[in-house]
Amino acid sequence: MARHCQVTGAEPGFGHHVSHSHRRTKRRFDPNIQRKTYWVPSLGRRVTLTVSARGIKTIDRRGIDAVVAQILARGEKL
């Protein structure tokens, strides 16, 4: 599963672990990605989305129909 939010587009960020002696090693900052299933009344079926925690809040605020319409307008397949 790609660490990518279908709603907000959040992707991993990259940076360094910095030790006490300031030696730097690579690390990833992964978004909080969840697989959620929603009932979409406009489609008449359930849709499983890969969303971040912020994406879940966006769906709660704007509604699943509006978010799914935006995803379909971008050309993503559900």
Order of alpha helices (4+ residues) and beta strands (2+ residues): beta-beta-beta-beta-alpha-alpha
